[in-house]
Amino acid sequence: MTSPADQPVAVIGTGVIGAGWAALFLARGLDVTAFDPAPDAEERLRAALDLAWPALTRLGLADGASRDRLTFAATCGDAVAGARFVQESGPERADLKRALLATLDEAAPPSAPIASSSSGLMPSHLQEMCPAHPERVLVGHPFHPAHLIPLVEVVPGERTGPDVTRRTMDFYRSLGKRPVLVRREVPGHLANRLQAALWREAYSLVERGVASVADIDAAIAHGPGLRWALLGPLVNQHLSGGPGGMAHTLRHLGPPAQTWMDDLGAPRLTPELAGLLVDGVRAELDGIDQEAMAADRDALLVGLLQAKRRRHDLP
């Protein structure tokens, strides 16, 4: 009898996110069976793996890790037929996911969790698309670049079995991921909602002429963003309170912070505002090689992840 460790992980959809998942699974020494209906999908996936492999090698490959452990299946059903875990990363459209998830529900072994990479669709809605085994469907939402960023949001639906949630969390941890459990379904899950709060005020500041796009980016990248890469916003607040911690911070900075929150903008993403944002980013990146910028970002991410691994007192 085949043991779960001998079964491949299935990656369905091999765009940017699916390719990141495939690279991570392979780097952790797993067999991967992938499927994507695009005519050139296998070629693009293998090229993406080649680009991701140097960074993953720097982070440390598991024993047996190899890009040769990838199999590209002819059909979606073939890809999941023997899978122990299914990571679905199809387009973020409910109408397209309906047929896709129905196929996964029918073809995947009943014991295999089906985790969707969806950044916004509710898992309970996805479960409705899987009438045979809705209890094994949930969201496993990563962050780009998915092969490097540790965070993955695990969001069970109304009918997700507790054992499925536990096994999914354990599986992601075994990959070196940092799963967080979202205990209640909300649009955008957790981290995207936090990002959206920052985007909203950034858009408002641009719209109101308070600062340029470049200066807003600089304010985060050269200020609180450096701390946020190490500790979350609430623990950072706690540290800023000195010996008194969070209680001191809230007692002394709470009233002015409430004033700031009350003054936050509520912009609408009109064509005019979109134009200001696009033009601002274009001006900020004028003369910058964007491929080199992304490569620098990934190299620094690897260095930061390596440094954080050597520290033991960060939550």
Number of C-alpha atoms within 10 A of each C-alpha: 4 7 7 14 10 13 17 24 26 33 28 29 25 25 18 15 22 25 27 24 26 31 28 24 26 24 27 20 17 25 25 25 25 30 25 23 14 11 8 9 18 18 10 16 25 19 12 18 20 12 13 20 19 12 18 20 12 12 15 13 17 16 10 13 18 18 20 10 16 21 16 20 18 12 13 24 18 18 26 30 18 20 25 21 24 25 23 27 25 22 13 14 11 16 9 11 19 16 13 19 24 18 16 22 25 16 17 24 17 16 14 24 27 30 25 27 26 25 20 18 19 21 26 20 14 23 26 16 22 22 13 13 22 23 24 25 31 30 29 28 28 27 18 13 16 21 24 23 18 18 19 22 21 27 27 28 23 17 16 20 16 12 12 20 24 12 14 24 20 13 14 18 14 11 16 14 20 15 20 16 16 14 12 12 17 14 12 17 23 21 17 15 14 11 11 12 13 12 13 16 16 22 22 20 18 19 20 11 10 12 15 19 23 14 14 15 16 12 13 13 13 10 11 12 16 11 14 15 13 15 15 12 14 11 15 16 18 17 16 14 18 12 10 13 15 18 15 17 16 16 11 12 13 13 11 11 12 10 10 10 10 9 10 14 15 11 16 13 14 9 9 11 16 14 12 17 19 13 13 17 15 14 13 15 13 10 8 10 10 11 9 10 12 11 14 12 12 17 15 12 17 18 15 13 17 14 10 14 10 8 8 7 6 8 7
